[in-house]
Amino acid sequence: MKNWSGAIQWNPAALLFPKSTGEVVKIIRAARKSGSRIRLIGSGHSFVPWSETRDLLISLNAMQGIVSVDAEENYITFWAGTKLKLLGKILHQQGLAMENLGDIDRQSIAGAICTGTHGTGLSFGNLSTQVSGLEFVNGKGEVIWCSENENRDLFQFARLSLGALGVITKVQLRLVPSFLLQMERKKEGLEKVLAELEDRVNTNRHFEFYWFPYTQTVQTKTANVSDGPKRGGGVGAYLNDVILENATFGLLCQLAKLLPSLNKGISRLSAKAVSGNRKIGDSHKVFATPRYVRFNEMEYSLPLENYKDAFYYLRKLINTEKFDIHFPIEHRFVAGDAIPLSPANGRNSAYIALHVYRGKACEPYFTEAESILREFGGRPHWGKWHHPDPEFFKSAYPQWLNFLRIRNEMDPEHVFVNKWMGRVVGGK
Ligand SMILES: Cc1cc2nc3c(=O)[nH]c(=O)nc-3n(C[C@H](O)[C@H](O)[C@H](O)COP(=O)(O)OP(=O)(O)OC[C@H]3O[C@@H](n4cnc5c(N)ncnc54)[C@H](O)[C@@H]3O)c2cc1C
């Protein structure tokens, strides 16, 4: 097995594909009896080893699609292994959509909510905030339903749980009528965008930008609801998204890996090559961007009011040219929420994401950047590179100890522990 970036590779004793909640219960009870450990894998798109195990690995790839529909309330319950791409397609057929999504649609819904996957837009929380209920099988083999109305306290932890409480089998989503989205990409100046930032994030449904290191150039992405007609898909979009953005960029990444002295020049060249475009289409398709160039990534959420200072010091660090990097740095904006383990808990947040081409050393760069981001109140994206530090988590998350207590209630024998889980939440 390997994760998407290829940096984490492992051999589980067995990879199991249950087809129902009942089969999941059987696997957990048998593992408990034999003292085996279990980890889960969605699409393997996390950059840290949540799924690494020499014991049992469960995939819910055989548990995808709709379980039930509550048309009156705009709620649909999905099997938790459903991939976001399929989910978007099914919802569209029902005239519904998720109000916001991240950059790609390859993740499973369970994997996405376990790590707090998010998109951009200050009116929207991460994907876990769109969950209205879920079913999971805990470490004792008990099937539990929790929702906004039932087992409410448990639900708050279960909808962003790091996969520590049990196997999520069903996810009920709160949905909106399907809509068209217009996405506009533009090449702009960094200082102008920073000066207008409050206005841009407050007046657009979605706003984000990429800064090209060692330059004053950014690419902005602004998206709002549109009346149509659809435009900008087809061959033109394919040429731009796949050939220009992925294939050409992939070649430049290879070059920069072979000849590190070219990193600065390649970032400047990429900045020069940025062009604008506009696309109108079904929201679930417009949110998703093809990503063929593989990388490792770290992302931190910051209290919105600390964002500009944190970014100033991050730029200073990058401009020292200590690190062989050229990937543009992504900036997104997410509404605060009340989910205990959400990086946006209790605060509107700006997320800063750093990428390093796969196969290149990322640790020195990420480590120094991480200490700056933590100084400004940063909390890591749970699915992306970070140093796990229980003392830090305890100070960053007011409900951390409650989460540990609930984890011990749900999984008293730590059936779901692996090395990484042990470093984050402890374990037997
Ligand atoms: C190219 C790329 C683009 C990305 N874009 C974004 C983005 O725009 N926004 C963002 O926030 N993140 C993004 N990510 C990160 C990604 O969304 C998260 O890492 C997400 O968790 C991956 O989902 P997955 O299905 O691959 O889960 P995995 O990585 O396979 O698993 C994640 C966690 O969920 C657990 N898990 C999986 N299924 C279950 C289950 N049924 N029950 C209990 N636990 C389970 C796993 O054990 C693990 O702990 C991106 C990653 C990549 C590689």
The ligand as a MOL file (V3000), in Angstrom:
LIG
                    3D

  0  0  0     0  0            999 V3000
M  V30 BEGIN CTAB
M  V30 COUNTS 53 58 0 0 0
M  V30 BEGIN ATOM
M  V30 1 C -4.0900 16.1090 -4.2500 0
M  V30 2 C -4.7060 16.3790 -2.9160 0
M  V30 3 C -5.5680 17.4380 -2.7600 0
M  V30 4 C -6.1470 17.7010 -1.5160 0
M  V30 5 N -6.9890 18.7820 -1.4140 0
M  V30 6 C -7.4970 19.1010 -0.1920 0
M  V30 7 C -8.3370 20.2370 -0.0340 0
M  V30 8 O -8.6740 20.9330 -0.9880 0
M  V30 9 N -8.7650 20.5380 1.2150 0
M  V30 10 C -8.3890 19.7980 2.3070 0
M  V30 11 O -8.7830 20.1360 3.4190 0
M  V30 12 N -7.6460 18.7040 2.1740 0
M  V30 13 C -7.1970 18.3260 0.9650 0
M  V30 14 N -6.4230 17.2040 0.8270 0
M  V30 15 C -6.2550 16.3230 2.0070 0
M  V30 16 C -7.3390 15.2500 2.0360 0
M  V30 17 O -8.6120 15.7950 1.7930 0
M  V30 18 C -7.3980 14.5690 3.4150 0
M  V30 19 O -6.1430 14.0610 3.7570 0
M  V30 20 C -8.4590 13.4570 3.4430 0
M  V30 21 O -8.4720 12.9010 4.7320 0
M  V30 22 C -8.2060 12.3520 2.4420 0
M  V30 23 O -9.3450 11.5360 2.3170 0
M  V30 24 P -9.1730 9.9870 2.0240 0
M  V30 25 O -10.5050 9.4200 1.6790 0
M  V30 26 O -8.0670 9.7650 1.1040 0
M  V30 27 O -8.8120 9.4710 3.4930 0
M  V30 28 P -7.4950 8.7150 3.9680 0
M  V30 29 O -6.3320 9.6270 3.7960 0
M  V30 30 O -7.4270 7.3880 3.3570 0
M  V30 31 O -7.8410 8.5960 5.5280 0
M  V30 32 C -7.8950 9.7390 6.3430 0
M  V30 33 C -8.2680 9.3080 7.7730 0
M  V30 34 O -9.6020 8.8520 7.7880 0
M  V30 35 C -9.6460 7.5310 8.3550 0
M  V30 36 N -10.7740 6.8400 7.7210 0
M  V30 37 C -10.9800 6.6300 6.4100 0
M  V30 38 N -12.1610 6.0010 6.2460 0
M  V30 39 C -12.7050 5.8130 7.4780 0
M  V30 40 C -13.9120 5.2550 7.9800 0
M  V30 41 N -14.8110 4.7210 7.1630 0
M  V30 42 N -14.1350 5.2520 9.3100 0
M  V30 43 C -13.2120 5.7860 10.1650 0
M  V30 44 N -12.0610 6.3180 9.7530 0
M  V30 45 C -11.8140 6.3650 8.4250 0
M  V30 46 C -8.2840 6.9490 8.0470 0
M  V30 47 O -7.9500 5.8810 8.8730 0
M  V30 48 C -7.4300 8.1510 8.3290 0
M  V30 49 O -7.2730 8.3090 9.7100 0
M  V30 50 C -5.8580 16.8790 -0.3970 0
M  V30 51 C -5.0020 15.7760 -0.5560 0
M  V30 52 C -4.4310 15.5280 -1.8030 0
M  V30 53 C -3.5110 14.3490 -1.9670 0
M  V30 END ATOM
M  V30 BEGIN BOND
M  V30 1 1 1 2
M  V30 2 1 2 3
M  V30 3 2 2 52
M  V30 4 2 3 4
M  V30 5 1 4 5
M  V30 6 1 4 50
M  V30 7 2 5 6
M  V30 8 1 6 7
M  V30 9 1 6 13
M  V30 10 2 7 8
M  V30 11 1 7 9
M  V30 12 1 9 10
M  V30 13 2 10 11
M  V30 14 1 10 12
M  V30 15 2 12 13
M  V30 16 1 13 14
M  V30 17 1 14 15
M  V30 18 1 14 50
M  V30 19 1 15 16
M  V30 20 1 16 17
M  V30 21 1 16 18
M  V30 22 1 18 19
M  V30 23 1 18 20
M  V30 24 1 20 21
M  V30 25 1 20 22
M  V30 26 1 22 23
M  V30 27 1 23 24
M  V30 28 2 24 25
M  V30 29 1 24 26
M  V30 30 1 24 27
M  V30 31 1 27 28
M  V30 32 2 28 29
M  V30 33 1 28 30
M  V30 34 1 28 31
M  V30 35 1 31 32
M  V30 36 1 32 33
M  V30 37 1 33 34
M  V30 38 1 33 48
M  V30 39 1 34 35
M  V30 40 1 35 36
M  V30 41 1 35 46
M  V30 42 1 36 37
M  V30 43 1 36 45
M  V30 44 2 37 38
M  V30 45 1 38 39
M  V30 46 1 39 40
M  V30 47 2 39 45
M  V30 48 1 40 41
M  V30 49 2 40 42
M  V30 50 1 42 43
M  V30 51 2 43 44
M  V30 52 1 44 45
M  V30 53 1 46 47
M  V30 54 1 46 48
M  V30 55 1 48 49
M  V30 56 2 50 51
M  V30 57 1 51 52
M  V30 58 1 52 53
M  V30 END BOND
M  V30 END CTAB
M  END
